[in-house]
Amino acid sequence: MDPLLKMFHTLSGELNKIHKEACKEVSVQQSTIMHEIQSLSEPSMQETARGVGMDITTFSRQIQSLVTSGHVSRKPYPGDRRIQILSLTELGESAVSQIDEEIMIQLGRSLSDMGDFEKEIIIRSLQQLYKNMSKEA
């Protein structure tokens, strides 16, 4: 196996493991949805589903679960009641904060034996990788 491909799969698995361990109240998918809702300003269901790359049927089930658990609220758009607008509740905001905090702790542990220069190089490289990948999407 190509070393870059092996690194991709290994790193993807490790990052997913960190995300999974940070999610106490919700699933990784639901956490990703809540982060997307938080990053947008009152997004629609369709806009959020597109942002997380999920088909609308699966997304609708996840949103219903998040509404039922009290993490997300949904209201009709004033100009077109067929469009549903999403927002995080206080419980949802709290869950996102807890998940972010736990992820940062885990990432901090992963970077703990590196010097400041190495950390800076990794952060800049990841930012450039993200920028390049965003162009392709």
Buried (B, 14 or more C-beta within 10 A) or exposed (E): EEEEEEEEEEEEEEBEEBBEEBBEBBBBBBBBBBBBBBEBEEBBBEBBBBBBEBEEEEBBEBBEBBBEBEBBBBEEEEEEEEBBBBBBBEBBBEBBEBBBEBBEEBEEEEEEEEEEEEEEEEEEEEEEEEEEEEEEE
